[in-house]
Amino acid sequence: MKKNLKRAMGIMGSCVLLAGSIGCNPSSGNGSLLPETFTVKPTSNNSPVELSGEVVNLTEGVTPSEVENVAISNISEAQLESLSKAYIDLANQTASYDVNGNMLLSPFSISTALGMTENGACGDTLSQMEKTANGGLSRGELNTIMYAMANEMNASEDVKWNVANSLWLKDDGAWKLKDRFLNDVVTYYHPALYKAPFNDNTVKDINNWVKSETHDMIPEILDYIPGDTVAYLINAVAFEAEWGVQYEDNDVLEGRLFTNADGSESKVTMLSSTEGRYITLEGAEGFVKPYKGGQYSFVALLPEEGVSTSEYLKKLDDNDADFSKAVREAKYEDVNVLMPEFTMDYGIELSETYSAMGMDLPFKAGQADFTEMLEATSGEPYAVWIGRILHKTHIEVDRKGTKAAAATAVEMDAKCTAVEINDVHYVTLDRPFVYAIVDNETGLPLFLGCQNTMN
């Protein structure tokens, strides 16, 4: 059995954009966006980001509280199942918009950006976010899980991760962050904190931050800043890894055919390998292909003939299938694999998607409740809601490696285990398939996508 060592890199990011409004003209305030009791300690070990002189870095003193006994191994099976089902639900809803198109999400990135945002939510707004985005997990549970996963990713020695968060606040003197929100976000997510005028230069600054933290894979997340926007909560993730074993020249097969979702055919380059773990889930079969060190893997699932990827994701969603458990329990059996080289970019605004899933309150001006996040310095009544959830991804899979990237922004608006190897299986990805980059211990997808066309 010939095993492979191949280079792979992935980059993810997410951004939550918040808007708000107050019941009178904004107060000039004192210019401070942090509670007076806070000083900030830099919490990011990211590479320097070139920002304009209009941006004020507030990260120079905020010190996170200590979080004890938080590790991936402490995440329960019930919690993993809840998140896994929430991610499949999101993928199903997203894929339904274009059944023949390619799709790629980063559930980890989206959960991180929304997790930060949930710390400012209250009442029914929080309940909807916990039920839909978290699969029923409380924001406290999500905080702990995201903290544990980010720590493990950043500490990995066999693969290179960069998990980075940032929180941007409009520098108009009208708003101040609340103590508990800031403490929880800093403690669990370690964001860089910035204030900026939210003009055209701020668009460039935020895009430069995203580009830098995703190692140039996502060049921009914003094209403009709406007038009502008062904050951005952004996640970006970069991932570089090698396959466990290297492709030889004779493993690269040129001129093979891939049947696209619309029935047309495309010529592709196939990569041939034998993998050691076989996965099945709701009629689909596939393989688990480990990266160097065995902590993370590429997973592909090929639906039955005649079943589209969107139909397959709907089946997983309808049957409450546990994707993460299927990954963790994949059999140790040989799989002869043919996998195509492919490249794709994807972008989506997720407010409509989450609203269709039952999480609509956070996007409704005057009804959303984010009063635990911000307060108006004027003391006047105010409203804060999520304006947009912007998400972008990029992936390249070829004989030299895999590159993948994602960025998500939440925009807040305001007006005031080893077993014996048995059977040999064959999986040829020459028609639409579902794939993911997963954490092997949890089985949770860090990327989750459908490849429907090679055009």
N, C-alpha and C positions, 0 to 999 in steps of 0.2 A: 504494500500500500504506500503510495507516494503522498507525503504530506507537504504542506506549503508554508513558505515565509514570504509574506508580501506586505508592503507598506500600506497603511490606511490612515486617513486623517478625517476627522469630522468636526464641524463647527456649528454651534447652535446658538440661538439667541431669542430673547423675547422682550417685548416692551408693552407695558400697560400705561395707557394715556388717560389721565384724569382731568375732568373739567369741573369747574365750580362757579357759583355765583353767590353774591350777597345781596341783601335787600336794600342796599343803598350804594352810593358811589364808594369805590374802594378807598380805605383810609391810607394816608401816606405812611402810617405806622412808624416803627423805629428801624425798619430795614432788616431786622433779625427774623429768620425763618425757623430758628431752633428755640426750644424752651430755654429760659435763662439758666437752668440747672445743668444744661448739657455742655460738655466739652467732648471733642471727638478724636479718637485715635485712628490713624489710618488702618483700615482692615483689609485692604486689597494688596496683593503682591503682584499686581498686573504690570505689564510694560507701560512706560510713560505714554500718555496720550497728549497730543498737541491740541490745545484748546485756545480759543481767542481770549483776549484780555478782558472781555466782558463777563467771563465766567468766574465765579468765586467758589473756590473749593472749601467746603465746610467740614471736610473729613479730618481735620487736624486735631481732633480732641475727643470725639465721641467714643466712649469705651464700652464695648459689649459686656453684658453680664455673663457669668460663667454658666455653661451648660454641661451637666454631668451625665455620665453613663448613657451617652447617645452613640449608638453604633448601628450599622446595617443589620447585624445579627440580632438586634433587639426589635426589629420590625416584625410584627406578627403576621401570620399567614392571612388572617382576616383583613388586616390593613392592606397587604399586598393585593388581595383579591379585589378590595374596594377600589383602589387606584387603577388596577389593571382594567376593570370593567368601565371605569370612567373614561379611560384613554381609548378603549375600543368604541365606546359611545360617541366620543368626539370624532374619531376617525370615520366612523360610519356616517355621521351627519355631514362631515366635510366632503367625503367621497361622493355622496349622493348628489352634490351640485353639478358634477361633471363626470358621468359614469365612464366615459372613454378617456378622460384626461389623467395625467400623472398627478400624484399627491404625495407630499412629504411633510409631516409634522414633527416637532420635537416636544413630546409630552413633558419631559423634564423641564425644559425651558419655560413652557407655558405655565406649568404648575408653580415654578419658582416666581415668575412675575405676578401671577394671581395670588400666590401665597403671601407675598409682601402686601398686596392690596387688601387682602382679607383682614389683615391686622387693623385696618381702619374702618371695617364694616361693622354694622350693628343690626339687630332685629331680624326682620324678614329678609333683608338684603344679604346678611351674613348666612342665614339659613339656606337660602337658594344657592349661594356659592358653595357652601359645604356639601349640600346634597348633590349638585350637578358637577361642579369642577373637581370636587374631592371624592366623589363616590360615596358620600355619607361620613367621611372623616371630619372631625372637628378641625378648626384652624390650628389649635394647639398640636394635634397629631401631625398635621401637614407640616407645620413649622419644624417639628422634631425630625420628621422623615427627610425633608429637603436639606436640613442641616447635616444629617448623617451622610446622606448621599454625596453632597458637595464636598464634605471633608474627606470622604473616601476617594472621590475622584481626584481631588487636588493632591492627595498623598500618594497616589499610585506611582510606582516606580517603573513598571514595565510599559505603561502607556503614558502619554503626556496630556493632561487636562488643563484647561484654564476656565474656571467658573467665575464669572464676574457679574456683579450687580451694581446698578446705580440708581439714585433717586434725584430727580431734577425738579426744582421748585421755581416758580415764577417770582422774580425779584421786583415786586411792585409794592411791597410793604403792606399788602392787604391780608396776608395769610401767615399763620404760624403752625408748625407741626405740634401735635400733642405729645406729652411726655411718654405715655404708655406705648403709643404707636411707634414712636421713634426708638424706644428701648427694645421693643420686641423685634422690630425690623433689623436694627443694628446687631442685636444678639444672635438672631438666627440666620440672617442673610448677608451681613457684613457689606452693605452697599457703600460705594463712594457717594458722597453727598455734595450736590452743587446747587447754587442759585444762579439764575441767568435771566436776561430780559425777555426771553421767548420771542425773539425776532428772527430775521433770516440768518444772522450769525449763529444763533442758538441751534437752528436746524443743522447747520454745518458742524457745530460742535458735537451735537448728539450723534450725528452720522459718523464723525471722526472717531468718537468713543466706540461705537458699535464696530466700525471697520477695524480698529486696532485690536479690540478684545476678541474678534472672530478671525484674527490673522488674515485680514483682507478678503475673506470669503463672502461677507455680507457688506458691500460698500456703503449701503445706506438703508435706514429704516423709515425715515421721514421724508416727505416732500414739502410739507408745510406744517405750521402750527396754527390750529384754529384759535380764534380770538378768545374763546371761553376756557381754553386749557390753562390749568394752573400747576399741573405736576405730571411727571413721567416716571414710571417705575419700570426699569429695564433689566432684562437678563440677557447675557451672552455666554456661550460655552464654546470652547475650542477643544478638539480631540485629535490626537495623533497616535497611531499605533501600527504595529506590523502584524501581519498574519502569523500564525504559529509556524507555518512551513512555506517555503518559497515555490512559486510557479517556475517550472523549467520551460525552455523555449517550445518544446513539443507539447506543452499543456495549453498553448495559445492557438486556437483554431479560428482562422479567418474565414469570412464569407459564408457564415451560417445564417439561417433564416429565423426571424422572430415574427410571429403572427400577432399583429397589433389588435387592440380591442375592437377596432372598426372593421376587421377582416383583411386589411391590407397587410403586406409583408415588407419587412425591412431587413437588410443585410447587417449582421452584427458580428462582432468578434466574441467567441465563447471561450471561457476559462474552465479548463478541466481539472478536477481534483477528486480525491476520495476523502470524505469527512467521516468522523467517528461517532457522530450523534444524529439520530433520526427522530424527527418530531412529527406528530400528527395532531390535528385539531379540527373537529367538525368537518370531516371529509377531505380536508387538505393534507398534503404531506410535504415534508421539507427537511431541512438540515440546520444544524447549529455549527457555525464555522468560527473557531476561537481566534482571538487576537493573541499576540505574544503575552505570556504571563497567565493566560487562562481566566482573567477576571471579567473580560468583556467579549462579546461575540456578535457576529453577523448572523441573523436568522432569516431564512426565506421559507415561505409557504406557498405551494402551488395548488390552487383550488382544482376541484374536479373539472374535467372537460365540460364545457357548456355553462360553467358558473363564472360570472364576471367577478372582478375583485370587489366591486361595490355590493353585489349580491352576497358575496362571501362575508364581508364585514357586517352587513345587515344580519346575516345568520348568526355570526358570533355575538352581536349585540342582542338579538331577539332571544337567544338561548342562554344569555348570561355566561358565555364561555370565559374561562379564566386563562387568558393568554400567558400570564406570568407563571402559573402553575405548570402549564404545558411545556414551557421553556425549562423550568427547573427539573421536570420529570422526563425530559427527552431521553430516549433509549440509547444505550451504548451499542449501536449497530452501524456497520459501514454503509455509507451512502456514496454512490458514484454520481458526481455532480457536474453539470454543465451550467455555468452562470455567465450571462452576457456582460460585456462592458457597457456602461451607460452613463449619461450625464443629464442632469435636469435641474431647473430652478423652479421654485414655487413660492407663491406669496398669497396671503389671504388676510382679510379683516374678519375677526371672529365674533363680533358682537351679534350679528344675525344668527350665526351658528349656535352660540350659547343660548340666545333667546328662544330658538326653536327647540332646544333641549329642556326648556323650562326655567332658565336663569335669565329672566328679563328685567327684574327690578333694578339691578346695578346700573342699567343703561338708561333709566328713566329720570329725566330732570325733574326735581321736585318730589320724587317718590323714593329714589335711592337714599340709603342712609349710610354715609361715611363720616358721621360726626365724631368717630373716635380717631380720625386721621388728622383733620385740620380744624382750625378755628379762625374766624375772621378777627383781625386785630381791632376792627371798629366796634366789636361787640354786637353788631347788627345780625339779624337772622340771615342764614345763608344755606345754599344747597350745593352738594358735590356729587358727581356721578361719573361713571366710566363713559368716556366719549368713544374710544375705539380700542380694540385689541389688535395690534398689528403683528403679523408673524411672517417671517421670510426664511426660506431654507434653500440650500444648495447641496448637491451631491454629485460626486464623480466616482465611478468604479471602473478601474482598468487594470491591465496586467502589472502596472507598477504600484498601484495602491488605490485607496479610497479616500476621497475628500468629501466631507459633508459639513454643511453649515446651516445655522438657523438663528433668527433674531426675532424676539417678541417684545412689543411695547404696549403697556396699558396706559391709556391717556385719560386723565381725570379732568373733567370739565366742571366749571362752576359759574354760576351767576350769583352774584353775591352768594449526588454522591457517587467506587469502581465496580463494574459488573462484567460478566463474560460477554464477549462480542459474538453475536449469532448471525442473523440474516444480512444479506447485502441488498440494498435498495438503490433505485435509480431515480434521480430527480433532474429533469432537464427544464430549465427555465427558458423555454422558447415560445412562451405565450404569457399573458399578464399574470403577475404574481404580487404577493404581499411580502414586505421585508421589514426588518427592524435591526437596530443596533441595541443590544441589551446588556444589562448588568446581570452576570450569571448567577450571583447569589440570590438576588431578588426576582430575577426574570422580568423585571420591569423594562419596557422599551424606552430608550433615551431618544431614538428616532423611530418613527413608524410611518411607512409609506406604501403606496401602490405604484407599480411600474406597468402602465397599460400600453404605452406606445414608445417606439424607438425613433420616431420621425424627428 
